[in-house]
Amino acid sequence: LAGAPPSKELSLSGTGLTDLHGLEGVTALPGGMTLSQNASLATLDGMSGLVSVGENLAVVNNVTLSSLHGLSSLSSVSSVDVEGNTQLATCEVDWLLGRVGMTGVGAGWVNGGARNCQAGGTH
């Protein structure tokens, strides 16, 4: 992904990517970000420079995704949709929502990982 031109939005679906290295320079996606149906995507490492997503951030049906901590700089997003990620612990969603000021919402979202970080060992 290194050398990709700047974009207003990012949509990756059905790729063979295991992480998002190469996108470290992306700081804003005013049009939104969608990651869906990426069976090998285990982490969002590579998105550490992303500070804002102007529209929806959707992370849906990435069956091996176990961490959202690649979004460690994200502080602003209009809406968040995280569901169907069967290895993702609820505490990971709660962590992300806390980063962007939407705390307390993640517990009701449907992901398949452990109910908390202690049981899932994801922190």
C-alpha positions in Angstrom: 0.0 0.0 0.0 3.0 2.3 0.2 3.1 5.0 -2.4 -0.7 5.0 -2.9 -2.0 8.5 -3.8 -3.8 10.6 -1.1 -7.5 9.8 -0.8 -10.6 11.2 0.8 -11.8 7.8 1.7 -10.5 4.3 2.1 -12.4 1.1 1.3 -10.8 -2.3 1.4 -12.9 -5.3 0.9 -12.0 -8.9 0.3 -8.2 -8.3 0.3 -5.5 -10.7 1.4 -3.9 -8.0 3.6 -2.9 -9.0 7.2 -2.3 -5.4 8.4 -2.3 -1.9 6.9 1.4 -1.1 6.9 2.1 1.4 4.2 -0.7 3.8 5.2 1.1 5.4 8.1 1.1 8.8 6.4 -2.7 8.9 6.1 -3.9 11.5 8.7 -7.5 12.2 7.6 -10.2 10.5 5.6 -13.0 13.0 5.2 -15.1 10.6 3.1 -14.9 7.6 5.6 -13.2 4.3 6.0 -14.6 0.9 5.3 -12.8 -2.4 6.1 -14.9 -5.4 5.3 -14.6 -9.1 4.5 -10.8 -9.1 4.8 -10.3 -12.7 6.0 -6.6 -12.3 6.7 -6.7 -8.8 8.3 -5.5 -9.4 11.9 -4.6 -5.9 13.0 -5.0 -2.3 11.9 -1.3 -1.7 12.3 -0.2 0.9 9.8 -3.0 3.3 10.5 -1.3 5.0 13.4 -1.2 8.4 11.7 -5.0 8.5 11.2 -6.4 11.3 13.4 -9.9 11.9 11.8 -12.5 10.2 9.8 -15.2 12.6 8.6 -17.9 10.1 7.8 -18.5 6.5 9.0 -15.7 4.2 10.2 -16.9 0.7 9.4 -15.0 -2.4 10.4 -17.2 -5.3 9.5 -16.8 -9.1 9.0 -13.0 -9.3 9.2 -12.9 -12.7 10.8 -9.3 -12.7 12.1 -9.2 -9.1 13.3 -8.2 -9.1 17.0 -7.1 -5.6 17.6 -8.1 -2.0 16.8 -5.1 -0.5 18.4 -3.6 0.4 15.0 -6.0 3.4 15.3 -4.2 4.8 18.3 -4.1 8.4 17.0 -7.8 8.5 16.0 -9.6 11.2 17.9 -12.5 12.2 15.7 -15.1 10.3 13.7 -18.7 10.9 12.8 -20.0 7.4 13.4 -18.6 4.0 14.1 -19.8 0.5 13.0 -17.8 -2.4 14.3 -19.5 -5.8 14.0 -19.1 -9.4 12.8 -15.3 -9.5 13.6 -15.4 -12.9 15.2 -12.0 -12.6 17.0 -12.5 -9.1 18.3 -13.1 -8.7 22.0 -15.7 -6.2 23.2 -13.1 -4.3 25.1 -11.4 -3.5 21.8 -14.5 -1.7 20.6 -14.9 0.0 23.9 -11.3 1.2 23.7 -11.9 2.7 20.2 -15.2 4.3 21.3 -13.4 5.9 24.2 -10.7 7.3 21.9 -13.3 9.1 19.9 -15.5 10.2 22.8 -18.3 7.6 22.2 -17.9 5.6 25.4 -20.3 2.9 26.7 -21.7 1.9 23.3 -19.5 -1.0 22.3 -20.8 -3.6 24.7 -23.9 -4.1 22.7 -22.1 -4.5 19.3 -21.9 -8.0 17.9 -18.3 -9.3 17.6 -17.2 -12.8 18.4 -14.3 -12.3 20.7 -14.1 -12.4 24.5 -16.5 -10.2 26.4 -13.6 -8.5 28.2 -9.8 -8.0 27.8 -8.8 -10.0 30.8 -10.5 -13.2 29.4 -9.4 -12.4 25.8 -5.9 -11.3 26.6 -6.0 -8.6 24.0 -4.5 -5.7 26.0 
